[in-house]
């Protein structure tokens, strides 16, 4: 009985780690981290994008190229095992998103919602097989007009994209 409980705890931790890799991938424009969170045959319903995960990666890449900034925080992760190799996972998120809108005017949003996922374990690894992003709160905010170097002042280093963010330097050591 104790071994089964330990195995379940390890599975839960692997699922949480996958959710955190997704956040790093989308916030740091780290395509490898983002891809590592999904199975290649996964689907993602993500607001304006809905379809195969490969299309989601292309859509996200366009956002990365726009210079948008994202910060995601996740919490209240509820994991329910529905089969030996499958789990339904609900993860609450807060996201701050800032970038050019369709009119090239910089827009900023505070978004709260949930990732409603089906995770599958294949060859001992847990990843998202189906994601539905549910939006519970969207608040458009006034976007700052000053450059980050002025707004952040002495608060260095600034967060950056892959491979320039300080976390990647620490990982290489």
Chimera marker file (.cmm) of the C-alpha trace (Angstrom):
<marker_set name="trace">
<marker id="1" x="0.000" y="0.000" z="0.000" r="1" g="1" b="0" radius="0.5"/>
<marker id="2" x="2.784" y="2.469" z="0.835" r="1" g="1" b="0" radius="0.5"/>
<marker id="3" x="4.446" y="1.887" z="-2.574" r="1" g="1" b="0" radius="0.5"/>
<marker id="4" x="1.211" y="2.711" z="-4.412" r="1" g="1" b="0" radius="0.5"/>
<marker id="5" x="0.851" y="5.965" z="-2.439" r="1" g="1" b="0" radius="0.5"/>
<marker id="6" x="4.473" y="6.923" z="-3.178" r="1" g="1" b="0" radius="0.5"/>
<marker id="7" x="3.917" y="6.190" z="-6.890" r="1" g="1" b="0" radius="0.5"/>
<marker id="8" x="0.800" y="8.407" z="-6.856" r="1" g="1" b="0" radius="0.5"/>
<marker id="9" x="2.728" y="11.243" z="-5.179" r="1" g="1" b="0" radius="0.5"/>
<marker id="10" x="5.477" y="10.961" z="-7.792" r="1" g="1" b="0" radius="0.5"/>
<marker id="11" x="2.873" y="11.078" z="-10.575" r="1" g="1" b="0" radius="0.5"/>
<marker id="12" x="1.286" y="14.177" z="-9.031" r="1" g="1" b="0" radius="0.5"/>
<marker id="13" x="4.670" y="15.887" z="-8.824" r="1" g="1" b="0" radius="0.5"/>
<marker id="14" x="5.482" y="14.984" z="-12.451" r="1" g="1" b="0" radius="0.5"/>
<marker id="15" x="2.170" y="16.545" z="-13.569" r="1" g="1" b="0" radius="0.5"/>
<marker id="16" x="2.858" y="19.727" z="-11.584" r="1" g="1" b="0" radius="0.5"/>
<marker id="17" x="6.378" y="19.905" z="-13.058" r="1" g="1" b="0" radius="0.5"/>
<marker id="18" x="4.885" y="19.691" z="-16.555" r="1" g="1" b="0" radius="0.5"/>
<marker id="19" x="2.524" y="22.591" z="-15.793" r="1" g="1" b="0" radius="0.5"/>
<marker id="20" x="5.472" y="24.667" z="-14.557" r="1" g="1" b="0" radius="0.5"/>
<marker id="21" x="7.488" y="23.823" z="-17.714" r="1" g="1" b="0" radius="0.5"/>
<marker id="22" x="4.584" y="25.097" z="-19.789" r="1" g="1" b="0" radius="0.5"/>
<marker id="23" x="4.688" y="28.416" z="-17.883" r="1" g="1" b="0" radius="0.5"/>
<marker id="24" x="8.442" y="28.753" z="-18.379" r="1" g="1" b="0" radius="0.5"/>
<marker id="25" x="8.062" y="27.929" z="-22.054" r="1" g="1" b="0" radius="0.5"/>
<marker id="26" x="5.376" y="30.534" z="-22.704" r="1" g="1" b="0" radius="0.5"/>
<marker id="27" x="6.886" y="33.230" z="-20.462" r="1" g="1" b="0" radius="0.5"/>
<marker id="28" x="10.496" y="32.862" z="-21.648" r="1" g="1" b="0" radius="0.5"/>
<marker id="29" x="9.635" y="32.124" z="-25.320" r="1" g="1" b="0" radius="0.5"/>
<marker id="30" x="11.367" y="28.758" z="-24.801" r="1" g="1" b="0" radius="0.5"/>
<marker id="31" x="9.932" y="26.550" z="-27.522" r="1" g="1" b="0" radius="0.5"/>
<marker id="32" x="11.608" y="23.369" z="-26.246" r="1" g="1" b="0" radius="0.5"/>
<marker id="33" x="10.119" y="23.814" z="-22.770" r="1" g="1" b="0" radius="0.5"/>
<marker id="34" x="6.714" y="24.613" z="-24.264" r="1" g="1" b="0" radius="0.5"/>
<marker id="35" x="6.782" y="21.551" z="-26.522" r="1" g="1" b="0" radius="0.5"/>
<marker id="36" x="7.877" y="19.327" z="-23.616" r="1" g="1" b="0" radius="0.5"/>
<marker id="37" x="4.567" y="19.998" z="-21.864" r="1" g="1" b="0" radius="0.5"/>
<marker id="38" x="2.398" y="18.457" z="-24.622" r="1" g="1" b="0" radius="0.5"/>
<marker id="39" x="2.181" y="15.169" z="-26.484" r="1" g="1" b="0" radius="0.5"/>
<marker id="40" x="2.692" y="15.704" z="-30.240" r="1" g="1" b="0" radius="0.5"/>
<marker id="41" x="-0.914" y="14.579" z="-30.917" r="1" g="1" b="0" radius="0.5"/>
<marker id="42" x="-2.397" y="16.909" z="-28.269" r="1" g="1" b="0" radius="0.5"/>
<marker id="43" x="-5.054" y="19.543" z="-28.846" r="1" g="1" b="0" radius="0.5"/>
<marker id="44" x="-5.334" y="22.990" z="-27.295" r="1" g="1" b="0" radius="0.5"/>
<marker id="45" x="-8.387" y="25.284" z="-27.062" r="1" g="1" b="0" radius="0.5"/>
<marker id="46" x="-6.694" y="28.533" z="-26.114" r="1" g="1" b="0" radius="0.5"/>
<marker id="47" x="-9.011" y="31.480" z="-26.674" r="1" g="1" b="0" radius="0.5"/>
<marker id="48" x="-8.444" y="32.641" z="-30.252" r="1" g="1" b="0" radius="0.5"/>
<marker id="49" x="-6.658" y="29.392" z="-31.156" r="1" g="1" b="0" radius="0.5"/>
<marker id="50" x="-8.292" y="25.973" z="-31.103" r="1" g="1" b="0" radius="0.5"/>
<marker id="51" x="-6.863" y="22.886" z="-32.744" r="1" g="1" b="0" radius="0.5"/>
<marker id="52" x="-3.834" y="20.605" z="-32.924" r="1" g="1" b="0" radius="0.5"/>
<marker id="53" x="-0.994" y="21.548" z="-30.597" r="1" g="1" b="0" radius="0.5"/>
<marker id="54" x="1.400" y="22.110" z="-33.516" r="1" g="1" b="0" radius="0.5"/>
<marker id="55" x="-0.808" y="24.997" z="-34.612" r="1" g="1" b="0" radius="0.5"/>
<marker id="56" x="-0.778" y="26.311" z="-31.047" r="1" g="1" b="0" radius="0.5"/>
<marker id="57" x="3.040" y="26.335" z="-31.122" r="1" g="1" b="0" radius="0.5"/>
<marker id="58" x="2.963" y="28.334" z="-34.374" r="1" g="1" b="0" radius="0.5"/>
<marker id="59" x="0.419" y="30.762" z="-32.902" r="1" g="1" b="0" radius="0.5"/>
<marker id="60" x="2.560" y="31.198" z="-29.754" r="1" g="1" b="0" radius="0.5"/>
<marker id="61" x="5.652" y="31.743" z="-31.910" r="1" g="1" b="0" radius="0.5"/>
<marker id="62" x="3.901" y="34.676" z="-33.582" r="1" g="1" b="0" radius="0.5"/>
<marker id="63" x="3.217" y="36.165" z="-30.155" r="1" g="1" b="0" radius="0.5"/>
<marker id="64" x="6.880" y="35.684" z="-29.186" r="1" g="1" b="0" radius="0.5"/>
<marker id="65" x="7.975" y="37.453" z="-32.377" r="1" g="1" b="0" radius="0.5"/>
<marker id="66" x="5.717" y="40.426" z="-31.551" r="1" g="1" b="0" radius="0.5"/>
<marker id="67" x="7.803" y="41.195" z="-28.469" r="1" g="1" b="0" radius="0.5"/>
<marker id="68" x="4.914" y="40.527" z="-26.080" r="1" g="1" b="0" radius="0.5"/>
<marker id="69" x="5.677" y="39.876" z="-22.420" r="1" g="1" b="0" radius="0.5"/>
<marker id="70" x="3.929" y="37.194" z="-20.378" r="1" g="1" b="0" radius="0.5"/>
<marker id="71" x="4.072" y="36.201" z="-16.727" r="1" g="1" b="0" radius="0.5"/>
<marker id="72" x="2.024" y="33.201" z="-15.591" r="1" g="1" b="0" radius="0.5"/>
<marker id="73" x="1.406" y="32.015" z="-12.037" r="1" g="1" b="0" radius="0.5"/>
<marker id="74" x="-0.401" y="28.753" z="-11.339" r="1" g="1" b="0" radius="0.5"/>
<marker id="75" x="-2.002" y="27.457" z="-8.176" r="1" g="1" b="0" radius="0.5"/>
<marker id="76" x="-4.908" y="25.402" z="-6.880" r="1" g="1" b="0" radius="0.5"/>
<marker id="77" x="-3.859" y="22.416" z="-8.976" r="1" g="1" b="0" radius="0.5"/>
<marker id="78" x="-6.430" y="19.660" z="-8.574" r="1" g="1" b="0" radius="0.5"/>
<marker id="79" x="-5.358" y="16.284" z="-10.015" r="1" g="1" b="0" radius="0.5"/>
<marker id="80" x="-7.920" y="13.508" z="-10.412" r="1" g="1" b="0" radius="0.5"/>
<marker id="81" x="-6.691" y="10.175" z="-11.761" r="1" g="1" b="0" radius="0.5"/>
<marker id="82" x="-9.330" y="8.749" z="-14.096" r="1" g="1" b="0" radius="0.5"/>
<marker id="83" x="-7.352" y="5.705" z="-15.297" r="1" g="1" b="0" radius="0.5"/>
<marker id="84" x="-3.908" y="4.251" z="-14.551" r="1" g="1" b="0" radius="0.5"/>
<marker id="85" x="-2.303" y="6.446" z="-17.242" r="1" g="1" b="0" radius="0.5"/>
<marker id="86" x="-4.713" y="9.378" z="-17.376" r="1" g="1" b="0" radius="0.5"/>
<marker id="87" x="-5.645" y="12.306" z="-15.154" r="1" g="1" b="0" radius="0.5"/>
<marker id="88" x="-8.004" y="15.250" z="-15.378" r="1" g="1" b="0" radius="0.5"/>
<marker id="89" x="-6.199" y="18.313" z="-14.036" r="1" g="1" b="0" radius="0.5"/>
<marker id="90" x="-7.621" y="21.748" z="-13.216" r="1" g="1" b="0" radius="0.5"/>
<marker id="91" x="-4.992" y="24.461" z="-12.647" r="1" g="1" b="0" radius="0.5"/>
<marker id="92" x="-5.951" y="28.002" z="-11.756" r="1" g="1" b="0" radius="0.5"/>
<marker id="93" x="-3.761" y="30.671" z="-13.367" r="1" g="1" b="0" radius="0.5"/>
<marker id="94" x="-3.098" y="34.378" z="-13.252" r="1" g="1" b="0" radius="0.5"/>
<marker id="95" x="-1.440" y="35.851" z="-16.322" r="1" g="1" b="0" radius="0.5"/>
<marker id="96" x="-0.100" y="39.321" z="-16.991" r="1" g="1" b="0" radius="0.5"/>
<marker id="97" x="0.205" y="39.908" z="-20.711" r="1" g="1" b="0" radius="0.5"/>
<marker id="98" x="1.601" y="42.980" z="-22.419" r="1" g="1" b="0" radius="0.5"/>
<marker id="99" x="2.197" y="43.465" z="-26.114" r="1" g="1" b="0" radius="0.5"/>
<marker id="100" x="1.093" y="45.115" z="-29.327" r="1" g="1" b="0" radius="0.5"/>
<marker id="101" x="-2.553" y="44.737" z="-30.249" r="1" g="1" b="0" radius="0.5"/>
<marker id="102" x="-3.910" y="44.451" z="-33.781" r="1" g="1" b="0" radius="0.5"/>
<marker id="103" x="-3.641" y="48.236" z="-34.064" r="1" g="1" b="0" radius="0.5"/>
<marker id="104" x="0.041" y="48.128" z="-32.908" r="1" g="1" b="0" radius="0.5"/>
<marker id="105" x="-0.914" y="49.978" z="-29.714" r="1" g="1" b="0" radius="0.5"/>
<marker id="106" x="0.610" y="48.297" z="-26.651" r="1" g="1" b="0" radius="0.5"/>
<marker id="107" x="-2.079" y="46.688" z="-24.522" r="1" g="1" b="0" radius="0.5"/>
<marker id="108" x="-1.827" y="45.075" z="-21.106" r="1" g="1" b="0" radius="0.5"/>
<marker id="109" x="-4.166" y="42.525" z="-19.516" r="1" g="1" b="0" radius="0.5"/>
<marker id="110" x="-4.595" y="40.745" z="-16.217" r="1" g="1" b="0" radius="0.5"/>
<marker id="111" x="-6.216" y="37.416" z="-16.951" r="1" g="1" b="0" radius="0.5"/>
<marker id="112" x="-7.430" y="34.783" z="-14.493" r="1" g="1" b="0" radius="0.5"/>
<marker id="113" x="-8.657" y="31.395" z="-15.525" r="1" g="1" b="0" radius="0.5"/>
<marker id="114" x="-8.097" y="27.682" z="-15.468" r="1" g="1" b="0" radius="0.5"/>
<marker id="115" x="-6.235" y="25.154" z="-17.537" r="1" g="1" b="0" radius="0.5"/>
<marker id="116" x="-8.634" y="22.226" z="-17.788" r="1" g="1" b="0" radius="0.5"/>
<marker id="117" x="-6.423" y="19.403" z="-18.974" r="1" g="1" b="0" radius="0.5"/>
<marker id="118" x="-6.391" y="15.730" z="-19.732" r="1" g="1" b="0" radius="0.5"/>
<marker id="119" x="-2.909" y="14.435" z="-18.959" r="1" g="1" b="0" radius="0.5"/>
<marker id="120" x="-1.646" y="11.098" z="-20.230" r="1" g="1" b="0" radius="0.5"/>
<marker id="121" x="1.314" y="9.073" z="-19.064" r="1" g="1" b="0" radius="0.5"/>
<marker id="122" x="3.254" y="7.426" z="-21.880" r="1" g="1" b="0" radius="0.5"/>
<marker id="123" x="6.487" y="5.527" z="-21.306" r="1" g="1" b="0" radius="0.5"/>
<marker id="124" x="6.491" y="6.817" z="-17.732" r="1" g="1" b="0" radius="0.5"/>
<marker id="125" x="6.152" y="10.511" z="-18.675" r="1" g="1" b="0" radius="0.5"/>
<marker id="126" x="3.147" y="12.764" z="-18.013" r="1" g="1" b="0" radius="0.5"/>
<marker id="127" x="2.159" y="15.441" z="-20.551" r="1" g="1" b="0" radius="0.5"/>
<marker id="128" x="-0.938" y="17.334" z="-21.677" r="1" g="1" b="0" radius="0.5"/>
<marker id="129" x="-3.064" y="15.454" z="-24.192" r="1" g="1" b="0" radius="0.5"/>
<marker id="130" x="-5.972" y="17.918" z="-24.263" r="1" g="1" b="0" radius="0.5"/>
<marker id="131" x="-6.123" y="21.467" z="-22.920" r="1" g="1" b="0" radius="0.5"/>
<marker id="132" x="-9.141" y="23.744" z="-22.652" r="1" g="1" b="0" radius="0.5"/>
<marker id="133" x="-8.314" y="27.208" z="-21.312" r="1" g="1" b="0" radius="0.5"/>
<marker id="134" x="-11.273" y="28.607" z="-19.382" r="1" g="1" b="0" radius="0.5"/>
<marker id="135" x="-11.298" y="32.375" z="-18.829" r="1" g="1" b="0" radius="0.5"/>
<marker id="136" x="-12.794" y="33.554" z="-15.533" r="1" g="1" b="0" radius="0.5"/>
<marker id="137" x="-11.514" y="37.145" z="-15.478" r="1" g="1" b="0" radius="0.5"/>
<marker id="138" x="-10.035" y="39.580" z="-18.002" r="1" g="1" b="0" radius="0.5"/>
<marker id="139" x="-9.087" y="43.118" z="-17.043" r="1" g="1" b="0" radius="0.5"/>
<marker id="140" x="-7.474" y="45.479" z="-19.523" r="1" g="1" b="0" radius="0.5"/>
<marker id="141" x="-5.003" y="47.750" z="-17.759" r="1" g="1" b="0" radius="0.5"/>
<marker id="142" x="-3.290" y="50.964" z="-18.737" r="1" g="1" b="0" radius="0.5"/>
<marker id="143" x="0.029" y="49.972" z="-20.315" r="1" g="1" b="0" radius="0.5"/>
<marker id="144" x="3.127" y="51.890" z="-19.263" r="1" g="1" b="0" radius="0.5"/>
<marker id="145" x="4.676" y="54.050" z="-21.962" r="1" g="1" b="0" radius="0.5"/>
<marker id="146" x="8.188" y="54.350" z="-20.507" r="1" g="1" b="0" radius="0.5"/>
<marker id="147" x="10.872" y="51.861" z="-21.570" r="1" g="1" b="0" radius="0.5"/>
<marker id="148" x="11.497" y="48.984" z="-19.152" r="1" g="1" b="0" radius="0.5"/>
<marker id="149" x="15.004" y="50.236" z="-18.328" r="1" g="1" b="0" radius="0.5"/>
<marker id="150" x="13.445" y="53.407" z="-16.881" r="1" g="1" b="0" radius="0.5"/>
<marker id="151" x="10.471" y="51.716" z="-15.202" r="1" g="1" b="0" radius="0.5"/>
<marker id="152" x="12.545" y="48.970" z="-13.591" r="1" g="1" b="0" radius="0.5"/>
<marker id="153" x="15.395" y="51.300" z="-12.588" r="1" g="1" b="0" radius="0.5"/>
<marker id="154" x="17.988" y="49.473" z="-10.490" r="1" g="1" b="0" radius="0.5"/>
<marker id="155" x="15.897" y="46.269" z="-10.335" r="1" g="1" b="0" radius="0.5"/>
<marker id="156" x="18.217" y="44.096" z="-12.395" r="1" g="1" b="0" radius="0.5"/>
<marker id="157" x="18.480" y="41.741" z="-14.089" r="1" g="1" b="0" radius="0.5"/>
<marker id="158" x="15.364" y="42.062" z="-16.200" r="1" g="1" b="0" radius="0.5"/>
<marker id="159" x="13.558" y="38.913" z="-17.210" r="1" g="1" b="0" radius="0.5"/>
<marker id="160" x="14.380" y="37.896" z="-20.772" r="1" g="1" b="0" radius="0.5"/>
<marker id="161" x="13.592" y="35.254" z="-23.355" r="1" g="1" b="0" radius="0.5"/>
<marker id="162" x="15.415" y="32.023" z="-24.013" r="1" g="1" b="0" radius="0.5"/>
<marker id="163" x="18.423" y="31.777" z="-23.939" r="1" g="1" b="0" radius="0.5"/>
<marker id="164" x="19.155" y="35.194" z="-22.407" r="1" g="1" b="0" radius="0.5"/>
<marker id="165" x="17.159" y="34.945" z="-19.172" r="1" g="1" b="0" radius="0.5"/>
<marker id="166" x="19.345" y="34.430" z="-16.076" r="1" g="1" b="0" radius="0.5"/>
<marker id="167" x="17.756" y="31.021" z="-15.360" r="1" g="1" b="0" radius="0.5"/>
<marker id="168" x="19.422" y="29.550" z="-18.435" r="1" g="1" b="0" radius="0.5"/>
<marker id="169" x="22.851" y="30.738" z="-17.305" r="1" g="1" b="0" radius="0.5"/>
<marker id="170" x="22.277" y="29.091" z="-13.922" r="1" g="1" b="0" radius="0.5"/>
<marker id="171" x="21.169" y="25.844" z="-15.615" r="1" g="1" b="0" radius="0.5"/>
<marker id="172" x="24.353" y="25.756" z="-17.748" r="1" g="1" b="0" radius="0.5"/>
<marker id="173" x="26.666" y="25.871" z="-14.705" r="1" g="1" b="0" radius="0.5"/>
<link id1="1" id2="2" r="1" g="1" b="0" radius="0.2"/>
<link id1="2" id2="3" r="1" g="1" b="0" radius="0.2"/>
<link id1="3" id2="4" r="1" g="1" b="0" radius="0.2"/>
<link id1="4" id2="5" r="1" g="1" b="0" radius="0.2"/>
<link id1="5" id2="6" r="1" g="1" b="0" radius="0.2"/>
<link id1="6" id2="7" r="1" g="1" b="0" radius="0.2"/>
<link id1="7" id2="8" r="1" g="1" b="0" radius="0.2"/>
<link id1="8" id2="9" r="1" g="1" b="0" radius="0.2"/>
<link id1="9" id2="10" r="1" g="1" b="0" radius="0.2"/>
<link id1="10" id2="11" r="1" g="1" b="0" radius="0.2"/>
<link id1="11" id2="12" r="1" g="1" b="0" radius="0.2"/>
<link id1="12" id2="13" r="1" g="1" b="0" radius="0.2"/>
<link id1="13" id2="14" r="1" g="1" b="0" radius="0.2"/>
<link id1="14" id2="15" r="1" g="1" b="0" radius="0.2"/>
<link id1="15" id2="16" r="1" g="1" b="0" radius="0.2"/>
<link id1="16" id2="17" r="1" g="1" b="0" radius="0.2"/>
<link id1="17" id2="18" r="1" g="1" b="0" radius="0.2"/>
<link id1="18" id2="19" r="1" g="1" b="0" radius="0.2"/>
<link id1="19" id2="20" r="1" g="1" b="0" radius="0.2"/>
<link id1="20" id2="21" r="1" g="1" b="0" radius="0.2"/>
<link id1="21" id2="22" r="1" g="1" b="0" radius="0.2"/>
<link id1="22" id2="23" r="1" g="1" b="0" radius="0.2"/>
<link id1="23" id2="24" r="1" g="1" b="0" radius="0.2"/>
<link id1="24" id2="25" r="1" g="1" b="0" radius="0.2"/>
<link id1="25" id2="26" r="1" g="1" b="0" radius="0.2"/>
<link id1="26" id2="27" r="1" g="1" b="0" radius="0.2"/>
<link id1="27" id2="28" r="1" g="1" b="0" radius="0.2"/>
<link id1="28" id2="29" r="1" g="1" b="0" radius="0.2"/>
<link id1="29" id2="30" r="1" g="1" b="0" radius="0.2"/>
<link id1="30" id2="31" r="1" g="1" b="0" radius="0.2"/>
<link id1="31" id2="32" r="1" g="1" b="0" radius="0.2"/>
<link id1="32" id2="33" r="1" g="1" b="0" radius="0.2"/>
<link id1="33" id2="34" r="1" g="1" b="0" radius="0.2"/>
<link id1="34" id2="35" r="1" g="1" b="0" radius="0.2"/>
<link id1="35" id2="36" r="1" g="1" b="0" radius="0.2"/>
<link id1="36" id2="37" r="1" g="1" b="0" radius="0.2"/>
<link id1="37" id2="38" r="1" g="1" b="0" radius="0.2"/>
<link id1="38" id2="39" r="1" g="1" b="0" radius="0.2"/>
<link id1="39" id2="40" r="1" g="1" b="0" radius="0.2"/>
<link id1="40" id2="41" r="1" g="1" b="0" radius="0.2"/>
<link id1="41" id2="42" r="1" g="1" b="0" radius="0.2"/>
<link id1="42" id2="43" r="1" g="1" b="0" radius="0.2"/>
<link id1="43" id2="44" r="1" g="1" b="0" radius="0.2"/>
<link id1="44" id2="45" r="1" g="1" b="0" radius="0.2"/>
<link id1="45" id2="46" r="1" g="1" b="0" radius="0.2"/>
<link id1="46" id2="47" r="1" g="1" b="0" radius="0.2"/>
<link id1="47" id2="48" r="1" g="1" b="0" radius="0.2"/>
<link id1="48" id2="49" r="1" g="1" b="0" radius="0.2"/>
<link id1="49" id2="50" r="1" g="1" b="0" radius="0.2"/>
<link id1="50" id2="51" r="1" g="1" b="0" radius="0.2"/>
<link id1="51" id2="52" r="1" g="1" b="0" radius="0.2"/>
<link id1="52" id2="53" r="1" g="1" b="0" radius="0.2"/>
<link id1="53" id2="54" r="1" g="1" b="0" radius="0.2"/>
<link id1="54" id2="55" r="1" g="1" b="0" radius="0.2"/>
<link id1="55" id2="56" r="1" g="1" b="0" radius="0.2"/>
<link id1="56" id2="57" r="1" g="1" b="0" radius="0.2"/>
<link id1="57" id2="58" r="1" g="1" b="0" radius="0.2"/>
<link id1="58" id2="59" r="1" g="1" b="0" radius="0.2"/>
<link id1="59" id2="60" r="1" g="1" b="0" radius="0.2"/>
<link id1="60" id2="61" r="1" g="1" b="0" radius="0.2"/>
<link id1="61" id2="62" r="1" g="1" b="0" radius="0.2"/>
<link id1="62" id2="63" r="1" g="1" b="0" radius="0.2"/>
<link id1="63" id2="64" r="1" g="1" b="0" radius="0.2"/>
<link id1="64" id2="65" r="1" g="1" b="0" radius="0.2"/>
<link id1="65" id2="66" r="1" g="1" b="0" radius="0.2"/>
<link id1="66" id2="67" r="1" g="1" b="0" radius="0.2"/>
<link id1="67" id2="68" r="1" g="1" b="0" radius="0.2"/>
<link id1="68" id2="69" r="1" g="1" b="0" radius="0.2"/>
<link id1="69" id2="70" r="1" g="1" b="0" radius="0.2"/>
<link id1="70" id2="71" r="1" g="1" b="0" radius="0.2"/>
<link id1="71" id2="72" r="1" g="1" b="0" radius="0.2"/>
<link id1="72" id2="73" r="1" g="1" b="0" radius="0.2"/>
<link id1="73" id2="74" r="1" g="1" b="0" radius="0.2"/>
<link id1="74" id2="75" r="1" g="1" b="0" radius="0.2"/>
<link id1="75" id2="76" r="1" g="1" b="0" radius="0.2"/>
<link id1="76" id2="77" r="1" g="1" b="0" radius="0.2"/>
<link id1="77" id2="78" r="1" g="1" b="0" radius="0.2"/>
<link id1="78" id2="79" r="1" g="1" b="0" radius="0.2"/>
<link id1="79" id2="80" r="1" g="1" b="0" radius="0.2"/>
<link id1="80" id2="81" r="1" g="1" b="0" radius="0.2"/>
<link id1="81" id2="82" r="1" g="1" b="0" radius="0.2"/>
<link id1="82" id2="83" r="1" g="1" b="0" radius="0.2"/>
<link id1="83" id2="84" r="1" g="1" b="0" radius="0.2"/>
<link id1="84" id2="85" r="1" g="1" b="0" radius="0.2"/>
<link id1="85" id2="86" r="1" g="1" b="0" radius="0.2"/>
<link id1="86" id2="87" r="1" g="1" b="0" radius="0.2"/>
<link id1="87" id2="88" r="1" g="1" b="0" radius="0.2"/>
<link id1="88" id2="89" r="1" g="1" b="0" radius="0.2"/>
<link id1="89" id2="90" r="1" g="1" b="0" radius="0.2"/>
<link id1="90" id2="91" r="1" g="1" b="0" radius="0.2"/>
<link id1="91" id2="92" r="1" g="1" b="0" radius="0.2"/>
<link id1="92" id2="93" r="1" g="1" b="0" radius="0.2"/>
<link id1="93" id2="94" r="1" g="1" b="0" radius="0.2"/>
<link id1="94" id2="95" r="1" g="1" b="0" radius="0.2"/>
<link id1="95" id2="96" r="1" g="1" b="0" radius="0.2"/>
<link id1="96" id2="97" r="1" g="1" b="0" radius="0.2"/>
<link id1="97" id2="98" r="1" g="1" b="0" radius="0.2"/>
<link id1="98" id2="99" r="1" g="1" b="0" radius="0.2"/>
<link id1="99" id2="100" r="1" g="1" b="0" radius="0.2"/>
<link id1="100" id2="101" r="1" g="1" b="0" radius="0.2"/>
<link id1="101" id2="102" r="1" g="1" b="0" radius="0.2"/>
<link id1="102" id2="103" r="1" g="1" b="0" radius="0.2"/>
<link id1="103" id2="104" r="1" g="1" b="0" radius="0.2"/>
<link id1="104" id2="105" r="1" g="1" b="0" radius="0.2"/>
<link id1="105" id2="106" r="1" g="1" b="0" radius="0.2"/>
<link id1="106" id2="107" r="1" g="1" b="0" radius="0.2"/>
<link id1="107" id2="108" r="1" g="1" b="0" radius="0.2"/>
<link id1="108" id2="109" r="1" g="1" b="0" radius="0.2"/>
<link id1="109" id2="110" r="1" g="1" b="0" radius="0.2"/>
<link id1="110" id2="111" r="1" g="1" b="0" radius="0.2"/>
<link id1="111" id2="112" r="1" g="1" b="0" radius="0.2"/>
<link id1="112" id2="113" r="1" g="1" b="0" radius="0.2"/>
<link id1="113" id2="114" r="1" g="1" b="0" radius="0.2"/>
<link id1="114" id2="115" r="1" g="1" b="0" radius="0.2"/>
<link id1="115" id2="116" r="1" g="1" b="0" radius="0.2"/>
<link id1="116" id2="117" r="1" g="1" b="0" radius="0.2"/>
<link id1="117" id2="118" r="1" g="1" b="0" radius="0.2"/>
<link id1="118" id2="119" r="1" g="1" b="0" radius="0.2"/>
<link id1="119" id2="120" r="1" g="1" b="0" radius="0.2"/>
<link id1="120" id2="121" r="1" g="1" b="0" radius="0.2"/>
<link id1="121" id2="122" r="1" g="1" b="0" radius="0.2"/>
<link id1="122" id2="123" r="1" g="1" b="0" radius="0.2"/>
<link id1="123" id2="124" r="1" g="1" b="0" radius="0.2"/>
<link id1="124" id2="125" r="1" g="1" b="0" radius="0.2"/>
<link id1="125" id2="126" r="1" g="1" b="0" radius="0.2"/>
<link id1="126" id2="127" r="1" g="1" b="0" radius="0.2"/>
<link id1="127" id2="128" r="1" g="1" b="0" radius="0.2"/>
<link id1="128" id2="129" r="1" g="1" b="0" radius="0.2"/>
<link id1="129" id2="130" r="1" g="1" b="0" radius="0.2"/>
<link id1="130" id2="131" r="1" g="1" b="0" radius="0.2"/>
<link id1="131" id2="132" r="1" g="1" b="0" radius="0.2"/>
<link id1="132" id2="133" r="1" g="1" b="0" radius="0.2"/>
<link id1="133" id2="134" r="1" g="1" b="0" radius="0.2"/>
<link id1="134" id2="135" r="1" g="1" b="0" radius="0.2"/>
<link id1="135" id2="136" r="1" g="1" b="0" radius="0.2"/>
<link id1="136" id2="137" r="1" g="1" b="0" radius="0.2"/>
<link id1="137" id2="138" r="1" g="1" b="0" radius="0.2"/>
<link id1="138" id2="139" r="1" g="1" b="0" radius="0.2"/>
<link id1="139" id2="140" r="1" g="1" b="0" radius="0.2"/>
<link id1="140" id2="141" r="1" g="1" b="0" radius="0.2"/>
<link id1="141" id2="142" r="1" g="1" b="0" radius="0.2"/>
<link id1="142" id2="143" r="1" g="1" b="0" radius="0.2"/>
<link id1="143" id2="144" r="1" g="1" b="0" radius="0.2"/>
<link id1="144" id2="145" r="1" g="1" b="0" radius="0.2"/>
<link id1="145" id2="146" r="1" g="1" b="0" radius="0.2"/>
<link id1="146" id2="147" r="1" g="1" b="0" radius="0.2"/>
<link id1="147" id2="148" r="1" g="1" b="0" radius="0.2"/>
<link id1="148" id2="149" r="1" g="1" b="0" radius="0.2"/>
<link id1="149" id2="150" r="1" g="1" b="0" radius="0.2"/>
<link id1="150" id2="151" r="1" g="1" b="0" radius="0.2"/>
<link id1="151" id2="152" r="1" g="1" b="0" radius="0.2"/>
<link id1="152" id2="153" r="1" g="1" b="0" radius="0.2"/>
<link id1="153" id2="154" r="1" g="1" b="0" radius="0.2"/>
<link id1="154" id2="155" r="1" g="1" b="0" radius="0.2"/>
<link id1="155" id2="156" r="1" g="1" b="0" radius="0.2"/>
<link id1="156" id2="157" r="1" g="1" b="0" radius="0.2"/>
<link id1="157" id2="158" r="1" g="1" b="0" radius="0.2"/>
<link id1="158" id2="159" r="1" g="1" b="0" radius="0.2"/>
<link id1="159" id2="160" r="1" g="1" b="0" radius="0.2"/>
<link id1="160" id2="161" r="1" g="1" b="0" radius="0.2"/>
<link id1="161" id2="162" r="1" g="1" b="0" radius="0.2"/>
<link id1="162" id2="163" r="1" g="1" b="0" radius="0.2"/>
<link id1="163" id2="164" r="1" g="1" b="0" radius="0.2"/>
<link id1="164" id2="165" r="1" g="1" b="0" radius="0.2"/>
<link id1="165" id2="166" r="1" g="1" b="0" radius="0.2"/>
<link id1="166" id2="167" r="1" g="1" b="0" radius="0.2"/>
<link id1="167" id2="168" r="1" g="1" b="0" radius="0.2"/>
<link id1="168" id2="169" r="1" g="1" b="0" radius="0.2"/>
<link id1="169" id2="170" r="1" g="1" b="0" radius="0.2"/>
<link id1="170" id2="171" r="1" g="1" b="0" radius="0.2"/>
<link id1="171" id2="172" r="1" g="1" b="0" radius="0.2"/>
<link id1="172" id2="173" r="1" g="1" b="0" radius="0.2"/>
</marker_set>
